[in-house]
Amino acid sequence: MHRSKRLSHRLLMKDCPSKEKAPIYLATVRVAFKKAKRTYERVVQVVTVFTTPHEIMQYGKHTMKNLEDHLYGKTYKSAKQIIVREVMDTKFISNSTLTIDEHQKQYQKEVQ
């Protein structure tokens, strides 16, 4: 796909009604996490349908779990604190089978 087509597709998807299928992004994010009373910052890539740090932390349960596994590893026993500071870049990958609203509702059902 040409660059101009990707950009126009991205612009169309930003203003899309909620009935449209949610775009899936490969996002480059800056995260902060604590380990042994020290705070570290890393730039990592994640796959998500959300585009803001708040949405990723609030609704992106699977994304946050993957970040946890990547940053802490499987054997870390203490509390795991991860903050998504900023979304630096997003690259469109594909469309989801669900809408953004359905992704958010799916999270709300799991919390209750």
N, C-alpha and C positions, 0 to 999 in steps of 0.2 A: 504494500500500500504506500502510495506516495505521501511525502511529508504534509503537503497541503491538504490531502484528504483526511489524514489523521487529525490535523488541527481543526478542520471544519467539523469532523465527527465529534471531537472533544467539546467544541463550542456548542454543538447541537445537544449533546448529552447533558451539559450543565443546566440548560433551561428546559429539560424534558419533563413532561408531566409524570406523575408518580406511576402511571400505568405502563410506562416503558420499562423494559428489562434493565436491570441495574448493570452498569459497566463494571468490569473487573479491572483493577489497576495493579501494576507493579510499581509500588511507591518507595521512594528513597526517603527514609525518616531519620530524624535525630532523636535518640532516646537517652534518657538518664536512668541509672539504676544504682542501688546501694548494694555493697558487698563488703562485709567485714568493717562496718562503720565508715566506709569511704564511698564517695559518690563518683561514679564513672559516667562518661558520655561516649556514645558510639553512633556512627552512621551505619544503618543497616537497610536492607531491602526487604519489603514485605509484600504479600499479595493480599489485597483487600478491596472491598466495594465502597468503602468510606473514604472521604477526602480531607477531613479535618482531624487534628489530633484528638479533640474531644469525642468525636464520633467513634474513632478507632478504639479509644480506651473504654467508652461506654458500651458500644454495641458489638465491637469486633472481638468476641470471646475467643474464637479460634485463632485470630491473628495474635492476640495477647499471649495465648498459650504457646504458640510457636516462638514468640519473642522470648518468653520465659525459658523455654527449653534451649534456645540458642545462646542466651546470655548467661544463664546459670548452670546449665548442664543437668544431668539426671540425678546426681548424688548430693546436690546442695540441699541442706535440711532447714536452714533458717528462713525467716520471712523474706518473701520476694517482692520487692517494690520496683515497679517500672513506670516511668512517665514518658509519654510520647511528647517531646517538646515542639517539634515542627515537622510538617510534611514539606520536604525540600523539592521533590519532583515526582510527577506521576506519569506513567506511560500506560496507555490503553492496551489491554491484552485481548479481552473478549467481552461478551455479554453474559450475564448470569441468567439462570432460568427463573429467578425471582425478581421482584421489584425491590426498590430500596425500602419501601414501607413493610414489605413482607420480611425482609432481613431484620428490621428493627423489631417487628412483632415477634419473630422467632426468638429473639433474645429475651423479650419481656416474658414470654411463656416459660423459658428456662429459669428465670429469676424467681417467679412465683411459686 
